[in-house]
Amino acid sequence: MTLQEIEQKVYQLSVSERLSLLNTITRSLQQDLTQRPMQPDKRALVEQLRGCLKRSGEPAPTDADIATMREERLVEKYLDS
């Protein structure tokens, strides 16, 4: 059955049947959206951030290092115009 056929059939249903159908569709969408893996663009962003923090031959930055980098970036962004 095509989408157009389904859309036409919906109008033949009673109000209670359409509400039930709406509830079923809503539940199926909620399940799909909660089970969907992280979107590829978010994964790419995470990988880019990991690459920015990676320094060859040096250990990973500590929380304090990251806090300092963040503070420097905020100063640069808002105070050094």
Secondary structure as a PSIPRED ss2 file (coil, helix, strand):
# PSIPRED VFORMAT (PSIPRED V4.0)

   1 M C   1.000  0.000  0.000
   2 T C   1.000  0.000  0.000
   3 L H   0.000  1.000  0.000
   4 Q H   0.000  1.000  0.000
   5 E H   0.000  1.000  0.000
   6 I H   0.000  1.000  0.000
   7 E H   0.000  1.000  0.000
   8 Q H   0.000  1.000  0.000
   9 K H   0.000  1.000  0.000
  10 V H   0.000  1.000  0.000
  11 Y C   1.000  0.000  0.000
  12 Q C   1.000  0.000  0.000
  13 L C   1.000  0.000  0.000
  14 S C   1.000  0.000  0.000
  15 V H   0.000  1.000  0.000
  16 S H   0.000  1.000  0.000
  17 E H   0.000  1.000  0.000
  18 R H   0.000  1.000  0.000
  19 L H   0.000  1.000  0.000
  20 S H   0.000  1.000  0.000
  21 L H   0.000  1.000  0.000
  22 L H   0.000  1.000  0.000
  23 N H   0.000  1.000  0.000
  24 T H   0.000  1.000  0.000
  25 I H   0.000  1.000  0.000
  26 T H   0.000  1.000  0.000
  27 R H   0.000  1.000  0.000
  28 S H   0.000  1.000  0.000
  29 L H   0.000  1.000  0.000
  30 Q H   0.000  1.000  0.000
  31 Q H   0.000  1.000  0.000
  32 D H   0.000  1.000  0.000
  33 L H   0.000  1.000  0.000
  34 T H   0.000  1.000  0.000
  35 Q H   0.000  1.000  0.000
  36 R C   1.000  0.000  0.000
  37 P C   1.000  0.000  0.000
  38 M C   1.000  0.000  0.000
  39 Q C   1.000  0.000  0.000
  40 P H   0.000  1.000  0.000
  41 D H   0.000  1.000  0.000
  42 K H   0.000  1.000  0.000
  43 R H   0.000  1.000  0.000
  44 A H   0.000  1.000  0.000
  45 L H   0.000  1.000  0.000
  46 V H   0.000  1.000  0.000
  47 E H   0.000  1.000  0.000
  48 Q H   0.000  1.000  0.000
  49 L H   0.000  1.000  0.000
  50 R H   0.000  1.000  0.000
  51 G H   0.000  1.000  0.000
  52 C H   0.000  1.000  0.000
  53 L H   0.000  1.000  0.000
  54 K C   1.000  0.000  0.000
  55 R C   1.000  0.000  0.000
  56 S C   1.000  0.000  0.000
  57 G C   1.000  0.000  0.000
  58 E C   1.000  0.000  0.000
  59 P C   1.000  0.000  0.000
  60 A C   1.000  0.000  0.000
  61 P C   1.000  0.000  0.000
  62 T C   1.000  0.000  0.000
  63 D H   0.000  1.000  0.000
  64 A H   0.000  1.000  0.000
  65 D H   0.000  1.000  0.000
  66 I H   0.000  1.000  0.000
  67 A H   0.000  1.000  0.000
  68 T H   0.000  1.000  0.000
  69 M H   0.000  1.000  0.000
  70 R H   0.000  1.000  0.000
  71 E H   0.000  1.000  0.000
  72 E H   0.000  1.000  0.000
  73 R H   0.000  1.000  0.000
  74 L H   0.000  1.000  0.000
  75 V H   0.000  1.000  0.000
  76 E H   0.000  1.000  0.000
  77 K H   0.000  1.000  0.000
  78 Y H   0.000  1.000  0.000
  79 L C   1.000  0.000  0.000
  80 D C   1.000  0.000  0.000
  81 S C   1.000  0.000  0.000
